[in-house]
């Protein structure tokens, strides 16, 4: 079918070719006929089926870097921050142990009011605390209800930081006479921490006295046994 059309178009073109004797208007008509034939050929070619798509091509060679851009406009200063706190680095000194012990083989002290024993201690720092311990035998006798108090003093005054360091013995039922069989001696301990004592020499002492609102009895301290005062300086 295609060959028939092509043959017809060639014959038509040959018949319509102008000769030297043809007038100009005849040439115009021939051009119009040739244009019409070309249109018919283009329309016929459009009826052809389109083939399948070919394989994708490979990526091209990467391009070179572009010209660097110009620097941007500098930013504005931010809002002023709040004032910070002043921090000081504190270097703590190494703590050196500081303690002392005073001991007695047998005090056998039978007083009811007064100082029993003392021990002098050198306190190294003003901000430290003192730990004190008294360990020894204590006893109390009386006919009626009585109470005795054993306590510490520091340079003659009781502890005020925060409270006194003390221990008491209270006896409710006694005998008709002081030399009765109710005569028990027991090893006891008086212990505590005291703050607010200045540095330097400190006279630490143990005393015996009365309790408030109760009469005194027959007290005894350190009978037939070892008694001791232990003092230790501690960091706060």
C-alpha positions as a printed Julia matrix, in Angstrom:
236×3 Matrix{Float64}:
  0.0    0.0     0.0
  2.83   2.34    0.86
  4.6    1.68   -2.44
  1.42   2.43   -4.42
  1.06   5.81   -2.76
  4.68   6.7    -3.36
  4.41   5.72   -7.03
  1.34   7.87   -7.51
  3.01  10.84   -5.88
  6.09  10.5    -8.07
  4.03  10.29  -11.25
  1.99  13.29  -10.2
  5.08  15.28   -9.43
  6.62  14.48  -12.78
  3.49  15.47  -14.69
  3.28  18.7   -12.84
  6.9   19.74  -13.31
  6.95  23.12  -15.13
  8.54  23.63  -18.51
 10.3   26.69  -19.71
  7.31  27.71  -21.78
  4.76  27.53  -18.96
  3.52  30.82  -17.59
  4.12  31.99  -14.05
  0.6   31.17  -12.87
  1.15  27.56  -13.81
  4.23  27.44  -11.48
  2.13  28.7    -8.59
 -0.39  25.92   -9.08
  2.35  23.32   -9.15
  3.79  24.58   -5.84
  0.37  24.3    -4.25
 -0.03  20.73   -5.47
  3.4   19.73   -4.17
  2.6   21.19   -0.73
 -0.63  19.21   -0.66
  1.26  16.01   -1.45
  3.7   16.66    1.35
  0.83  17.12    3.76
 -0.61  13.75    2.68
  2.76  12.05    3.31
  3.08  13.6     6.8
 -0.46  12.46    7.66
  0.34   8.94    6.47
  3.57   8.8     8.52
  1.58   9.78   11.63
 -0.4    6.52   11.32
  2.73   4.44   12.02
  2.93   2.66   15.45
  5.41   4.03   18.0
  8.18   1.63   19.06
  9.07   0.64   22.68
 11.13   2.99   24.86
 14.88   2.43   24.8
 17.02   1.77   27.9
 17.87   4.74   30.15
 21.14   6.43   29.44
 24.06   6.55   31.9
 24.64   9.42   34.31
 26.76  12.16   32.94
 30.12  13.27   34.3
 29.76  15.34   37.56
 30.18  19.02   37.02
 32.82  21.18   38.68
 32.13  23.24   41.82
 30.62  26.62   41.31
 32.12  29.94   42.33
 31.98  30.49   46.16
 29.31  32.91   47.28
 30.01  36.18   49.01
 29.97  36.31   52.88
 26.6   37.08   54.49
 25.71  40.1    56.58
 26.99  39.83   60.23
 24.24  39.08   62.8
 23.21  41.48   65.53
 24.27  41.12   69.19
 21.88  39.13   71.38
 20.1   40.35   74.51
 22.28  40.86   77.61
 22.16  37.92   80.03
 21.57  38.02   83.78
 24.46  38.59   86.12
 25.97  35.3    87.34
 26.93  34.37   90.87
 30.52  34.6    91.98
 31.89  31.14   92.62
 35.0   30.72   94.73
 36.89  27.49   94.63
 37.48  26.24   98.12
 40.42  24.0    98.84
 39.85  21.92  101.96
 42.9   21.04  103.96
 43.55  17.42  104.8
 42.1   16.5   108.19
 44.65  15.32  110.73
 43.31  13.15  113.58
 43.53  14.82  116.98
 42.55  12.89  120.09
 43.67  12.24  123.68
 42.92   9.78  126.46
 43.35  10.18  130.21
 42.92   7.02  132.33
 42.96   6.05  136.04
 43.31   2.57  137.42
 40.97   3.12  140.41
 39.54   6.54  141.23
 37.44   5.28  144.12
 35.99   8.76  144.41
 33.13   8.92  146.9
 32.16  12.61  146.67
 28.53  13.53  146.02
 29.14  17.08  144.68
 32.16  18.37  142.77
 34.85  17.61  140.21
 35.83  13.98  139.79
 38.55  14.04  137.09
 39.91  16.31  134.36
 41.96  16.04  131.15
 43.56  18.97  129.25
 43.24  18.91  125.48
 44.69  21.12  122.7
 42.01  21.99  120.18
 43.47  22.76  116.73
 40.54  24.46  114.98
 37.83  26.82  116.12
 35.14  25.46  113.74
 35.52  21.81  114.82
 33.53  19.87  117.4
 34.75  17.92  120.45
 33.6   14.39  121.15
 34.02  13.43  124.8
 33.53  10.1   126.55
 33.73   9.15  130.21
 33.71   5.43  131.01
 33.78   4.19  134.61
 31.9    2.62  137.5
 28.97   4.6   138.97
 26.84   3.92  142.05
 24.04   5.6   144.03
 22.48   4.79  147.46
 19.79   6.58  149.46
 17.03   6.03  152.07
 14.3    7.74  150.05
 14.04   8.76  146.39
 17.26  10.43  145.2
 19.05  11.36  141.95
 22.64  12.09  141.02
 23.95  13.64  137.81
 27.35  13.13  136.11
 28.27  15.76  133.5
 31.11  17.33  131.46
 32.49  20.87  131.63
 34.74  22.7   129.15
 36.96  25.34  130.73
 34.65  25.27  133.75
 31.34  25.66  131.83
 28.86  23.07  130.63
 28.38  22.56  126.91
 26.0   24.99  125.23
 26.41  23.81  121.65
 23.81  22.56  121.58
 23.08  21.14  125.1
 24.87  19.8   128.2
 26.51  16.36  128.08
 25.22  14.36  131.06
 23.96  11.08  132.53
 21.82  10.47  135.62
 21.04   7.68  138.08
 17.73   7.77  139.89
 16.87   5.53  142.85
 13.29   5.3   144.06
 13.3    2.66  146.81
 16.2    2.52  149.24
 16.79   0.88  152.6
 16.56   2.27  156.12
 20.32   2.73  156.29
 23.04   3.71  153.79
 25.01   0.56  154.53
 22.24  -1.69  153.24
 22.82  -4.46  150.73
 21.46  -2.31  147.87
 24.9   -1.21  146.75
 25.34  -1.89  143.02
 28.32  -0.46  141.11
 27.98  -0.55  137.32
 30.34   0.59  134.58
 28.53   3.37  132.73
 29.27   5.84  129.94
 28.72   9.58  129.61
 29.21  10.69  125.99
 28.38  13.52  123.59
 29.49  16.16  121.04
 30.07  19.81  121.89
 30.36  22.63  119.33
 31.33  26.29  119.6
 34.51  25.79  121.62
 37.45  28.01  120.68
 40.78  26.57  119.61
 43.65  26.25  122.08
 43.92  24.56  125.47
 40.61  23.17  126.78
 40.19  21.8   130.32
 37.71  18.91  129.99
 36.36  17.67  133.34
 33.77  15.26  134.73
 31.62  16.38  137.66
 28.93  14.9   139.88
 25.94  16.87  141.15
 22.25  16.71  141.94
 19.26  16.45  139.66
 16.65  19.21  139.72
 13.83  18.74  142.28
 15.41  15.62  143.81
 17.71  15.33  146.88
 21.19  13.92  146.51
 22.15  10.45  147.59
 25.39   8.63  148.34
 27.34   8.65  145.04
 30.47   6.73  144.12
 32.62   6.96  140.98
 35.39   4.69  139.68
 35.28   2.0   142.34
 37.72  -0.85  141.94
 38.02  -0.44  138.11
 39.65   1.58  135.35
 38.08   4.94  134.47
 38.95   7.03  131.42
 38.18  10.27  129.59
 38.55  10.23  125.79
 38.6   13.49  123.81
 38.53  13.7   120.01
 38.39  16.67  117.66
 36.01  16.15  114.72
 35.32  18.18  111.55
 31.9   19.76  111.15
